[in-house]
Every structure is written in C-alpha cells, then in structure tokens.
Amino acid sequence: MLALVTNYGTMDISVKKVELIEWPARLQDEKLIQRIETLRKGSIKELYEQRMPKTMEQLQAKFNRSEKDIDEGKLYSKEEVDNYFKGRFKK
C-alpha cells in the first residue's frame, strides 16, 4: 500500500486521490477553475512535446525502435487497440 506523508501524518494515497477528485466538483470560483484548466492543458501539451522528436537523429532513432518492435512482433491489431480503448473509456 502506498502512503503519502504530509504535515498531518501518513495518509493513504487512495484517500488523497479521492479528495483531489472531489475538490474541483465543489469549487465555485470561476477564475480558479480556469486556472486549473489552463494547468491541465499545459501539462498535456508539455507531455506531448516531450515525446516528440526534436531532431532528425531523434526521429530516426524512434523510427528504428518502431521497426525493431515490428520485427520482434511487438505490435497490436486494430481490434486489440479498439477493445483496449472501449474498455478504458466505458460510459
């Protein structure tokens, strides 16, 4: 079990996650909500930019890794990918 150490002692990480999920639902401050949304969008963009090759050498290395994965059978069919996302994003 993971635990989070805070000023209040040790708190189970799952409890902290639930609190973090519930907190925005109770917010009434529109400016704070906008700031949180901006932060979220910025972190998504940052993650995307970190994964994108920035040079031709990085792009070639990524291509070579992909080719190696294909040669080694490390790939998924369209059906497997569809099923994964259907299961992950059930309504």
Kinemage of the C-alpha trace (Angstrom):
@kinemage 1
@onewidth
@group {chain A} dominant
@subgroup {mainchain}
@vectorlist {calphas} color= white
{ca met a 1} P 0.000 0.000 0.000
{ca leu a 2} L 1.326 3.447 -0.914
{ca ala a 3} L 1.206 6.141 1.690
{ca leu a 4} L 1.587 9.882 1.446
{ca val a 5} L 3.423 11.672 4.215
{ca thr a 6} L 2.030 15.141 4.868
{ca asn a 7} L 2.086 17.691 7.650
{ca tyr a 8} L -0.847 15.744 9.059
{ca gly a 9} L 0.996 12.424 9.178
{ca thr a 10} L 0.657 9.449 6.881
{ca met a 11} L -2.364 9.338 4.588
{ca asp a 12} L -3.355 6.504 2.293
{ca ile a 13} L -2.705 7.618 -1.300
{ca ser a 14} L -6.128 6.384 -2.462
{ca val a 15} L -7.843 8.640 0.098
{ca lys a 16} L -5.793 11.604 -1.094
{ca lys a 17} L -6.685 10.852 -4.725
{ca val a 18} L -10.394 10.761 -3.895
{ca glu a 19} L -10.090 14.095 -2.096
{ca leu a 20} L -8.336 15.592 -5.124
{ca ile a 21} L -11.086 14.316 -7.403
{ca glu a 22} L -13.918 15.601 -5.204
{ca trp a 23} L -12.411 19.024 -4.527
{ca pro a 24} L -12.926 20.526 -8.036
{ca ala a 25} L -16.552 19.385 -8.028
{ca arg a 26} L -17.225 21.701 -5.073
{ca leu a 27} L -15.390 24.729 -6.487
{ca gln a 28} L -17.444 27.837 -7.152
{ca asp a 29} L -14.632 30.248 -8.089
{ca glu a 30} L -14.683 30.558 -11.906
{ca lys a 31} L -11.191 32.082 -12.044
{ca leu a 32} L -9.723 29.211 -10.045
{ca ile a 33} L -11.456 26.683 -12.286
{ca gln a 34} L -9.987 28.422 -15.345
{ca arg a 35} L -6.508 28.353 -13.782
{ca ile a 36} L -6.816 24.617 -13.090
{ca glu a 37} L -7.981 24.006 -16.660
{ca thr a 38} L -5.036 26.007 -18.028
{ca leu a 39} L -2.649 23.981 -15.881
{ca arg a 40} L -4.176 20.711 -17.125
{ca lys a 41} L -3.973 21.753 -20.770
{ca gly a 42} L -0.405 22.934 -20.297
{ca ser a 43} L 0.680 19.636 -18.765
{ca ile a 44} L -0.888 17.681 -21.643
{ca lys a 45} L 0.910 19.880 -24.182
{ca glu a 46} L 4.173 19.520 -22.258
{ca leu a 47} L 3.884 15.722 -22.229
{ca tyr a 48} L 3.193 15.710 -25.967
{ca glu a 49} L 6.190 17.940 -26.669
{ca gln a 50} L 8.475 15.778 -24.514
{ca arg a 51} L 7.591 12.706 -26.565
{ca met a 52} L 8.017 14.335 -29.965
{ca pro a 53} L 11.442 14.006 -31.613
{ca lys a 54} L 13.155 17.383 -31.925
{ca thr a 55} L 15.936 16.436 -34.335
{ca met a 56} L 16.254 14.210 -37.369
{ca glu a 57} L 18.510 11.915 -35.318
{ca gln a 58} L 15.812 11.518 -32.646
{ca leu a 59} L 13.207 10.893 -35.343
{ca gln a 60} L 15.424 8.258 -36.978
{ca ala a 61} L 16.051 6.574 -33.606
{ca lys a 62} L 12.307 6.460 -32.946
{ca phe a 63} L 11.725 5.016 -36.405
{ca asn a 64} L 14.420 2.373 -35.803
{ca arg a 65} L 12.854 1.373 -32.458
{ca ser a 66} L 9.477 1.060 -34.174
{ca glu a 67} L 10.915 -1.107 -36.932
{ca lys a 68} L 12.621 -3.318 -34.338
{ca asp a 69} L 9.361 -3.695 -32.385
{ca ile a 70} L 7.556 -4.711 -35.576
{ca asp a 71} L 10.280 -7.236 -36.450
{ca glu a 72} L 10.017 -8.704 -32.926
{ca gly a 73} L 6.228 -8.954 -33.122
{ca lys a 74} L 5.672 -6.258 -30.506
{ca leu a 75} L 2.532 -4.852 -32.069
{ca tyr a 76} L -1.227 -4.885 -31.633
{ca ser a 77} L -4.006 -5.428 -34.125
{ca lys a 78} L -6.602 -2.716 -34.734
{ca glu a 79} L -9.142 -4.906 -32.944
{ca glu a 80} L -6.910 -5.188 -29.849
{ca val a 81} L -6.458 -1.424 -29.751
{ca asp a 82} L -10.193 -0.826 -30.230
{ca asn a 83} L -11.037 -3.238 -27.406
{ca tyr a 84} L -8.479 -1.627 -25.110
{ca phe a 85} L -9.957 1.840 -25.573
{ca lys a 86} L -13.536 0.626 -25.402
{ca gly a 87} L -12.778 -0.955 -22.051
{ca arg a 88} L -10.836 2.024 -20.786
{ca phe a 89} L -13.389 4.653 -21.719
{ca lys a 90} L -16.671 2.901 -20.963
{ca lys a 91} L -19.529 5.288 -20.356
